[in-house]
Amino acid sequence: MTYDVVVIGLGGMGSAAAYRLAQRGKRVLGLEKFTPVHTQGSSHGGSRITRQAYFEDPAYVPLLLRAHEMWDQIERDSGERIFHRVGGIIVGAPDSRGITGSRASAEQWGLTHEVLDAPEIRRRFPTLSPAADEIALYEQAAGLVVPEAAVRAHLALARQAGAELHFEEPVTHWEEGRVTTARATYEAGHVVVCPGPWAPELLRDLEIPFEVERQVQFFFTPKENLRDHPIYIWDRADGTNFYGFPELDGAVKVAFHHGGKRCTPDTIDRTVHAHEVEVMAQATRSPMPGLAGTFQRAATCMYTNTADEHFVIARHPAHDNVTVACGFSGHGFKFVPVVGEILADLTIDGSTRHPIALFDPARLRGGT
């Protein structure tokens, strides 16, 4: 069987790529190892932060502006509720990366934002208890996206546009022009690889030292009303940097950003242990004393990190007809719709109007 494009992996990035490619008239086959909208990778957990004053690098901001437009379009076309604009606040010392980087991006791109001192933080957001020397950047345009709804919407739209999607069909081998699975071999004019935490296995010849990291998402019944609340990121000097969400469906979700154990998709410990729950609860007790009431549940997921925590999105340097998207380092899901558009551009045209120089794999190849 022959296709214009075979997309490997139908999580966040792969589902968006399959849709955008099919929308442009390509005969698309999407292949996924698990069932649709599964919980084995990095595209689950009920919520993901989205923001625009991006402390990671101002170069991301144009992509975020486009992504926010595209979330609205995906909602209209699919009927799914994906994007919740609840606002967002980053708290930290004035010289912390979260504050300085966010301010730099906001000022460079003219993004609407407010800088709040500690008394103003407490007045505006009584659930937050910053130290006297901490400040915050508040961004009204920030919010959260629901990853399961996003993947479900992109898969449905891909099918409507004519894509053929196969689930529970793991890829065993790919090469330029051909993809082999446990069931069949498919001829492909182009291959798009969106492997998530399977990047070290499926993209070994990129020669990039990806590190897969176990992460835990904790859900608590809060002691205070956190239903009308912004998303939050707390950049703390002691290294216990955590982020979280307003109350959804009777629970608040909170998690550490990085600091998890190295793993692989086969060796990850899916059990969340009592001491991990206590460490998470303890980290929030001073800055957000009303957050960690009764523990409800937890879920594991994986970050696939690059050495500099920037993405890899490019034509494969060793294969002309292969495009890759991986190494999203725990901050990629908010970019899903625009990454789908970029992958369609690179596959069809070999280039994109979007700024992606930061994601060139050449910067990482041969590292240790």
Disulfide bonds with the S-S distance in Angstrom:
none
